[in-house]
Amino acid sequence: MINKTIYSIFQQGSKTMFYSSFFFPKKIRNDVFVLYGFVRTADDLVDSMPQDKAGFYKFKQKYEQAQQGISTGDVVIDSFVELAQRKNFDPKWTEAFLYSMEMDLTKKTYDTLDETLEYVYGAAEVMGLYMVNILGLNKNAYDFSRYLGRALQCINAIRDIAEDLEFGRSYIPMSDLEQYDLESLDYHYTRQHPQRFSEFIKGQISRYCHWQEIGEKGYHYVPKRYLICVKTVSDMYNWTAEQILKNPFIVYEWKVKPLIIKILTTVIANIIDSTPQKTTLFPCFVQSQPQQQYIKI
């Protein structure tokens, strides 16, 4: 039985992740809940307004104590450390995750894609690495799982443009803005340059698509029973990307997320057809991207 605190943390977080995870076998589902409880707690500390710096560093200190075999009395941290040991997580993955969370306390903008990807590795790609071990997949799936995590973070950055601006930060490289002759992502500026902003969004989603396509090449490593959940998450992020592509300025109007009924009907569709096929992508995704986007991580 999953701890009530951990359950509540997950339930209040990502609806897509929460409802998709219910279709994992119970043992796997419990491990996913523990993982999400840990990462969500840390993320909430640095994403609160104002940011809870003291709370984050206390959380980090407790994690380090738990790593040394000291029970912290914090069910979220102690459960994660037990999971990490049982599933052989590389400690460097969690170090990278906490480093990226700490970056949220100090870094507001990213000049280049390489800078952004340094953050994305700890914030999202390591989640894919964790999941490979939780699901007991072949280690050859590591690179593909990192691309899936990277792709999801790309959509999060686009979807959350307005919210991030309230924090005075942006995860989208400044070099990308320069490419489309944009000086800012502030709504009062972009509405004066709608064509540039639309092309910019189109370019961001095209990048997402290519990362997603690479990640999906690893689907054949995922047993059909698990693929239902994995593919549902990808389908929901593709749906989010499509809504934003149709109306780029929607990112200033509301946080684009699928309704619970949309998630559940997608799960059912994937149960009916759980073959490891690629997600259906929409036309703009066939745009060419620089070849370096395809190199092995």
C-alpha positions as CSV (number, residue, x, y, z in Angstrom):
1,M,0.0,0.0,0.0
2,I,1.4,3.4,-1.0
3,N,1.9,5.9,1.7
4,K,-0.9,8.5,1.9
5,T,1.6,11.4,1.8
6,I,3.3,10.2,-1.3
7,Y,-0.1,9.4,-2.9
8,S,-1.3,12.9,-2.2
9,I,1.8,14.6,-3.7
10,F,1.5,12.6,-6.9
11,Q,-2.3,13.2,-7.1
12,Q,-1.8,17.0,-6.8
13,G,0.9,17.0,-9.4
14,S,0.8,15.9,-13.1
15,K,-2.6,14.5,-13.9
16,T,-1.1,12.9,-17.0
17,M,1.6,11.0,-15.1
18,F,-0.8,10.2,-12.2
19,Y,-3.6,8.6,-14.2
20,S,-1.3,6.9,-16.7
21,S,0.7,5.3,-13.8
22,F,-2.4,3.6,-12.5
23,F,-2.2,1.1,-15.3
24,F,1.2,-0.2,-14.3
25,P,1.2,-3.4,-12.3
26,K,0.8,-2.6,-8.5
27,K,4.5,-3.1,-7.6
28,I,5.7,-0.9,-10.5
29,R,3.0,1.7,-9.7
30,N,4.1,2.0,-6.1
31,D,7.7,2.6,-7.2
32,V,6.7,5.3,-9.7
33,F,4.7,7.0,-6.9
34,V,7.7,7.0,-4.7
35,L,9.9,8.4,-7.5
36,Y,7.4,11.2,-8.3
37,G,6.9,12.1,-4.7
38,F,10.6,12.8,-4.3
39,V,11.1,14.8,-7.5
40,R,7.9,16.7,-7.1
41,T,8.6,17.7,-3.5
42,A,12.0,19.2,-4.5
43,D,10.5,20.9,-7.6
44,D,7.7,22.4,-5.6
45,L,10.2,24.0,-3.2
46,V,12.1,25.8,-5.9
47,D,8.9,26.6,-7.9
48,S,7.0,28.1,-5.0
49,M,6.5,31.9,-4.9
50,P,8.5,33.0,-3.1
51,Q,11.0,30.2,-3.6
52,D,11.7,28.2,-0.4
53,K,15.5,28.1,-0.5
54,A,15.8,27.1,3.1
55,G,13.3,24.3,2.5
56,F,15.2,23.0,-0.5
57,Y,18.6,22.9,1.2
58,K,17.0,21.2,4.2
59,F,15.5,18.6,1.8
60,K,18.9,18.2,0.1
61,Q,20.6,17.7,3.5
62,K,18.1,15.1,4.6
63,Y,18.7,13.2,1.3
64,E,22.4,13.2,1.9
65,Q,21.8,11.9,5.4
66,A,19.6,9.1,4.1
67,Q,22.2,8.2,1.6
68,Q,24.5,7.6,4.5
69,G,22.0,5.2,6.1
70,I,20.5,7.6,8.5
71,S,16.7,7.5,8.8
72,T,15.4,11.0,8.4
73,G,11.8,10.4,9.4
74,D,10.8,12.0,6.1
75,V,8.7,9.3,4.3
76,V,9.3,10.9,0.9
77,I,13.1,10.9,1.2
78,D,13.5,7.6,3.1
79,S,11.2,5.8,0.6
80,F,13.1,7.2,-2.4
81,V,16.5,6.2,-1.0
82,E,15.2,2.7,-0.4
83,L,13.9,2.6,-3.9
84,A,17.2,3.9,-5.3
85,Q,19.1,1.2,-3.5
86,R,16.7,-1.6,-4.5
87,K,16.6,-0.5,-8.2
88,N,20.3,0.4,-8.4
89,F,19.9,4.0,-9.3
90,D,23.3,5.7,-10.1
91,P,23.7,8.3,-7.3
92,K,25.0,10.7,-9.9
93,W,21.5,10.8,-11.4
94,T,20.1,12.2,-8.2
95,E,23.1,14.6,-7.8
96,A,22.3,15.9,-11.3
97,F,18.6,16.2,-10.4
98,L,19.3,18.2,-7.3
99,Y,21.9,20.3,-9.1
100,S,19.2,21.3,-11.7
101,M,16.7,22.1,-9.0
102,E,19.4,24.3,-7.3
103,M,19.9,26.0,-10.7
104,D,16.3,27.1,-10.4
105,L,17.2,29.1,-7.3
106,T,20.1,31.0,-9.0
107,K,19.8,30.9,-12.8
108,K,17.0,32.8,-14.7
109,T,18.0,32.6,-18.4
110,Y,20.0,30.3,-20.7
111,D,22.1,31.7,-23.5
112,T,22.5,28.6,-25.6
113,L,20.9,25.2,-26.2
114,D,23.9,23.5,-24.6
115,E,23.2,25.5,-21.4
116,T,19.6,24.6,-21.4
117,L,20.4,20.9,-22.0
118,E,22.7,20.9,-18.9
119,Y,19.6,21.9,-16.9
120,V,17.3,19.5,-18.8
121,Y,19.6,16.5,-18.1
122,G,19.0,16.7,-14.3
123,A,15.5,18.0,-14.5
124,A,14.1,15.6,-17.0
125,E,16.5,13.1,-18.7
126,V,17.4,11.4,-15.4
127,M,13.7,10.6,-14.9
128,G,13.9,8.4,-18.0
129,L,17.0,6.7,-16.5
130,Y,15.2,6.1,-13.2
131,M,12.2,4.6,-15.2
132,V,14.4,2.2,-17.1
133,N,15.6,0.7,-13.8
134,I,12.2,0.7,-12.2
135,L,10.7,-1.1,-15.2
136,G,13.8,-3.5,-15.4
137,L,14.5,-2.6,-19.0
138,N,17.6,-3.4,-21.0
139,K,20.3,-0.7,-20.4
140,N,20.3,-0.1,-24.1
141,A,17.1,1.8,-23.5
142,Y,18.9,4.5,-21.5
143,D,19.7,6.8,-24.4
144,F,16.1,6.6,-25.8
145,S,14.6,7.2,-22.3
146,R,16.7,10.3,-22.0
147,Y,15.4,11.7,-25.3
148,L,11.8,11.0,-24.1
149,G,12.5,13.0,-20.9
150,R,14.2,15.8,-22.9
151,A,11.2,16.0,-25.3
152,L,8.7,16.3,-22.4
153,Q,10.7,19.1,-20.8
154,C,10.8,20.9,-24.2
155,I,7.0,21.0,-24.2
156,N,6.9,22.0,-20.6
157,A,9.1,25.0,-21.4
158,I,6.8,26.1,-24.2
159,R,3.6,25.5,-22.3
160,D,4.9,27.3,-19.3
161,I,6.2,30.4,-21.0
162,A,3.8,32.8,-19.2
163,E,4.2,31.1,-15.8
164,D,8.0,31.2,-16.1
165,L,8.0,34.8,-17.0
166,E,6.3,35.5,-13.6
167,F,9.3,34.0,-12.0
168,G,11.5,36.1,-14.2
169,R,13.0,33.1,-15.9
170,S,12.9,31.2,-19.2
171,Y,14.3,27.8,-20.1
172,I,14.3,28.5,-23.8
173,P,17.7,29.5,-25.1
174,M,18.2,33.2,-25.9
175,S,19.9,32.1,-29.1
176,D,16.6,30.7,-30.2
177,L,14.9,34.0,-29.7
178,E,17.7,35.7,-31.7
179,Q,17.1,33.2,-34.5
180,Y,13.6,34.4,-34.9
181,D,14.4,38.1,-34.3
182,L,12.6,38.2,-31.0
183,E,13.8,40.4,-28.2
184,S,11.5,39.0,-25.5
185,L,8.8,36.4,-24.8
186,D,6.7,39.0,-22.9
187,Y,3.2,39.0,-24.2
188,H,3.1,42.7,-24.7
189,Y,6.1,42.3,-27.0
190,T,5.2,39.1,-28.9
191,R,1.6,40.3,-29.7
192,Q,3.3,43.1,-31.6
193,H,5.3,40.5,-33.6
194,P,2.8,37.6,-34.0
195,Q,4.4,36.1,-37.2
196,R,7.8,35.9,-35.6
197,F,6.4,34.4,-32.4
198,S,4.3,31.8,-34.3
199,E,7.4,30.8,-36.3
200,F,9.4,30.6,-33.1
201,I,6.8,28.3,-31.5
202,K,6.7,26.2,-34.7
203,G,10.5,25.8,-34.5
204,Q,10.4,24.8,-30.8
205,I,7.7,22.2,-31.4
206,S,9.6,20.8,-34.4
207,R,12.6,20.3,-32.1
208,Y,10.4,18.6,-29.6
209,C,9.1,16.3,-32.3
210,H,12.5,15.1,-33.3
211,W,13.6,14.4,-29.8
212,Q,10.3,12.5,-29.3
213,E,10.8,10.5,-32.4
214,I,14.3,9.5,-31.3
215,G,12.9,8.5,-27.9
216,E,10.2,6.4,-29.4
217,K,12.7,4.3,-31.2
218,G,13.3,2.7,-27.8
219,Y,9.7,1.5,-27.5
220,H,10.7,-2.0,-28.5
221,Y,12.5,-2.3,-25.2
222,V,9.3,-1.8,-23.3
223,P,7.0,-4.8,-22.5
224,K,3.5,-4.2,-23.9
225,R,2.0,-4.1,-20.4
226,Y,4.2,-1.1,-19.5
227,L,4.0,0.5,-22.9
228,I,0.4,1.4,-22.4
229,C,1.4,3.9,-19.7
230,V,4.6,5.1,-21.4
231,K,2.8,5.7,-24.7
232,T,-0.2,7.5,-23.0
233,V,2.2,10.1,-21.6
234,S,3.7,10.6,-25.0
235,D,0.3,10.9,-26.6
236,M,-0.8,13.5,-24.1
237,Y,2.3,15.6,-24.7
238,N,1.8,15.3,-28.4
239,W,-1.7,16.5,-27.9
240,T,-0.4,19.5,-25.8
241,A,2.0,20.3,-28.6
242,E,-0.7,20.2,-31.2
243,Q,-3.0,22.6,-29.2
244,I,-0.1,25.1,-28.9
245,L,0.8,24.8,-32.6
246,K,-2.8,25.6,-33.6
247,N,-2.8,28.7,-31.5
248,P,0.7,29.7,-30.3
249,F,-0.7,32.6,-28.1
250,I,-2.7,30.1,-26.1
251,V,0.4,29.8,-23.8
252,Y,-0.5,33.2,-22.5
253,E,-4.1,32.4,-21.9
254,W,-4.0,29.1,-19.9
255,K,-1.8,26.2,-19.1
256,V,-2.5,23.6,-21.8
257,K,-3.2,20.3,-20.2
258,P,-5.5,17.4,-21.2
259,L,-8.6,16.7,-19.1
260,I,-8.8,13.5,-17.1
261,I,-11.3,12.1,-19.5
262,K,-8.9,12.6,-22.4
263,I,-6.1,10.8,-20.5
264,L,-8.3,7.9,-19.6
265,T,-9.8,7.5,-23.1
266,T,-6.2,7.5,-24.5
267,V,-5.2,4.8,-22.0
268,I,-8.1,2.7,-23.1
269,A,-7.1,3.2,-26.8
270,N,-3.6,2.1,-26.0
271,I,-4.8,-1.0,-24.1
272,I,-6.8,-2.0,-27.2
273,D,-3.7,-1.4,-29.4
274,S,-0.6,-1.7,-27.2
275,T,1.8,-2.5,-30.1
276,P,5.1,-0.6,-29.8
277,Q,4.3,1.7,-32.8
278,K,5.3,5.3,-33.0
279,T,2.9,8.0,-31.9
280,T,1.0,9.6,-34.7
281,L,2.6,13.0,-35.3
282,F,1.1,15.9,-37.1
283,P,2.5,17.5,-40.3
284,C,4.7,20.2,-38.9
285,F,6.8,17.6,-37.2
286,V,8.4,16.5,-40.5
287,Q,10.4,19.8,-40.7
288,S,14.1,19.2,-41.0
289,Q,16.3,19.9,-38.0
290,P,20.0,20.2,-37.6
291,Q,21.6,16.8,-37.9
292,Q,23.2,17.1,-34.5
293,Q,19.8,16.7,-32.8
294,Y,20.1,13.0,-33.7
295,I,23.5,12.2,-32.3
296,K,23.8,9.7,-29.5
297,I,23.8,11.3,-26.1
